[in-house]
Amino acid sequence: MRVIPMPADANGNGDIFGGWIMAQVDLAGSVLPTRISRGRVTTVAVNQFIFKQAVSVGDLLSFYARVERIGNTSVTVNVEVYAERDPANPTVVKVTEANLTFVAIDREGRPRSIPKE
C-alpha cells in the first residue's frame, strides 16, 4: 500500500499523527489475513509498534506486510513502513515497524476457523 500524508494528518509541529500512521498500518496489515481467511477479520492485538522516525507531510509512505504466523483462527502480520523523501534527491528510510494479530470472524463477530488450503 502507498499513501502520501496530507496537512490534515499533521500535528501542530508539522509531523504526522502517530494515530494516523497506526490506522494505515492496520489497513495494510489486514489485507493478507483477509485473503488467507477468505473473509472478515478483526484486529485483536497490536503486539508491537515502533516509531523509528517522524513522518512529514509529502512523504511517500510504502507499507509492506508479511505473514509471521497462521493459527487456527488468527494470523499475525509484520508491517514495515518506509518513507521516500525529497523528490529532487530521493532518500528512503524506515519509519515504522509493527506486529499485529488478526482473528477471522463470522457474521456475528465470533471467531471462526481459517480454511486449510
C-alpha positions as CSV (number, residue, x, y, z in Angstrom):
1,M,0.0,0.0,0.0
2,R,1.2,3.5,-0.7
3,V,-0.1,6.8,0.5
4,I,1.0,10.4,0.9
5,P,0.0,12.1,4.2
6,M,-1.7,15.4,3.9
7,P,-1.6,18.6,6.1
8,A,-4.9,17.5,7.8
9,D,-3.0,14.4,9.1
10,A,-0.3,16.5,10.9
11,N,0.0,17.8,14.4
12,G,1.0,21.3,15.5
13,N,4.7,20.6,14.9
14,G,4.1,19.5,11.3
15,D,4.7,15.8,12.0
16,I,2.1,13.2,11.0
17,F,0.0,12.0,13.9
18,G,1.1,8.6,15.2
19,G,-2.6,7.5,15.3
20,W,-3.0,8.2,11.6
21,I,0.1,6.0,10.9
22,M,-1.4,3.3,13.1
23,A,-4.6,3.3,11.2
24,Q,-2.8,3.0,7.9
25,V,-0.7,0.1,9.3
26,D,-3.9,-1.6,10.4
27,L,-5.4,-1.3,6.9
28,A,-2.3,-2.5,5.2
29,G,-1.8,-5.3,7.7
30,S,-5.4,-6.6,7.2
31,V,-5.1,-7.4,3.5
32,L,-3.2,-10.7,3.9
33,P,-5.3,-12.1,6.8
34,T,-8.5,-11.3,4.8
35,R,-7.2,-13.2,1.8
36,I,-5.8,-16.1,3.9
37,S,-9.0,-16.5,6.0
38,R,-11.2,-15.9,2.9
39,G,-13.4,-13.5,4.8
40,R,-13.9,-11.0,7.5
41,V,-11.1,-10.4,10.1
42,T,-10.7,-8.1,13.1
43,T,-7.6,-6.7,14.8
44,V,-7.3,-8.3,18.2
45,A,-3.8,-7.3,19.2
46,V,-1.1,-4.8,18.4
47,N,1.8,-6.9,19.6
48,Q,4.5,-4.3,18.9
49,F,4.6,-0.8,17.3
50,I,7.8,1.1,16.9
51,F,8.1,4.6,15.5
52,K,11.6,4.9,14.3
53,Q,11.5,8.3,12.6
54,A,9.0,11.2,12.2
55,V,6.8,11.3,9.1
56,S,6.2,14.6,7.3
57,V,3.6,15.9,5.0
58,G,4.5,15.0,1.5
59,D,6.5,11.8,2.4
60,L,5.5,8.9,0.1
61,L,4.8,6.1,2.5
62,S,5.1,2.4,1.4
63,F,3.6,-0.3,3.6
64,Y,5.0,-3.9,3.3
65,A,3.2,-6.7,5.1
66,R,4.3,-10.3,5.6
67,V,2.7,-13.2,7.5
68,E,4.6,-14.2,10.6
69,R,2.2,-16.9,11.8
70,I,-1.1,-18.6,10.9
71,G,-3.1,-20.3,13.7
72,N,-6.5,-21.9,13.8
73,T,-8.4,-18.6,13.9
74,S,-5.6,-16.0,13.8
75,V,-3.0,-14.5,11.5
76,T,-0.1,-12.5,12.8
77,V,1.4,-10.0,10.4
78,N,4.6,-7.8,10.4
79,V,4.2,-4.5,8.7
80,E,7.2,-2.3,7.8
81,V,6.7,1.3,6.7
82,Y,9.2,3.2,4.6
83,A,9.2,6.9,3.7
84,E,10.5,8.3,0.4
85,R,11.6,11.9,1.0
86,D,12.8,14.8,-1.1
87,P,11.7,14.1,-4.7
88,A,14.7,16.1,-6.1
89,N,17.1,13.9,-4.2
90,P,15.1,10.8,-3.2
91,T,16.0,9.0,0.0
92,V,14.2,6.1,1.6
93,V,14.1,5.5,5.3
94,K,12.3,3.0,7.5
95,V,9.9,5.0,9.7
96,T,7.7,2.4,11.5
97,E,7.5,-1.3,12.2
98,A,4.6,-3.2,13.7
99,N,3.3,-6.7,14.6
100,L,-0.4,-7.2,14.6
101,T,-2.7,-10.2,15.2
102,F,-6.0,-10.5,13.3
103,V,-8.7,-13.1,14.0
104,A,-11.1,-14.5,11.4
105,I,-14.7,-13.8,12.4
106,D,-18.1,-14.9,11.2
107,R,-21.2,-12.7,10.5
108,E,-21.9,-12.5,14.3
109,G,-18.4,-11.4,15.1
110,R,-17.4,-14.8,16.6
111,P,-14.0,-16.4,15.9
112,R,-14.1,-18.9,13.0
113,S,-11.5,-21.4,11.7
114,I,-9.2,-20.4,8.9
115,P,-9.7,-22.7,5.9
116,K,-6.8,-25.0,5.3
117,E,-5.6,-24.5,1.7
